[in-house]
Amino acid sequence: MRGWWREIAGLVLPVDCGGCGLPRTALCDDCRGALCGAPPRRVRPVPEPAGLPVVHAAAPYEDAVRAVLLAHKERGALGLAGVLGQALAGAVRAGLPLSCADVLVLVPVPSSRKALRARGHDPARRIALAASAELRRTGTPARVAAVLRQRRVVADQSGLGARQRLANLRGALEVGEGRGRLLEGGRVVLVDDLMTTGASLAEAARALDAAGRAPVAEGAGDTPGAEETGFPLFAHTSAAVVAAPSLSFGINRN
């Protein structure tokens, strides 16, 4: 009910710009430009957690971009999902090889159940759906597969440092039973609204990798190079977010 009320209210009540507060517009041109006006770039947190896939972001997490993300996530400005999805779609495209012709499978990183109840909606999934629609509109086959779930309770990430976040999330995510098949036949891209330390994306990548390994057939261990854990059935190839800290944009290592 809470989500439905927000949807209806956004249609009939006057709104202010989610970035700067300019009256009677959901998002002004200047704030839209801050979000979508520059080419997405690869971002890397410091320190970079092990297992983090290549991540592209649409914009630095500052000023208007920060305000827009918080308005959507925390204050229920659901009408902003469309433009956030456009920004995310650009970041997804930036991480693809030029010759990519695969169907893209966008996998949103899940929030905790407690956070979802408090917000009354799932911001990452909502933005992923908008990004998928934008990709299809511009000729790139894409769909959303919300296959990840939390397998245990985790502490609130706010106030935790990079190492604490990694420890807090280690082993916390899994692919829901029987849902791995939704990833087959496509190029998997992890998506989220924001990357800070990279801990959530690294854990999501680990969970996908664990779910995507087939059991080794009997006798396969005799084959040189065979691993006891099996082989990947599918692979996460990249990750994309709407925003990341400014420092993450300035680090370019070969």
Helices and strands as residue ranges (DSSP letters): H 2-12, H 29-36, E 41-43, E 55-60, H 63-73, G 78-80, H 81-94, E 104-108, H 113-119, H 123-137, E 142-144, E 148-150, H 162-169, E 173-175, G 180-183, E 187-194, H 199-211, G 220-222, E 236-244, H 246-249
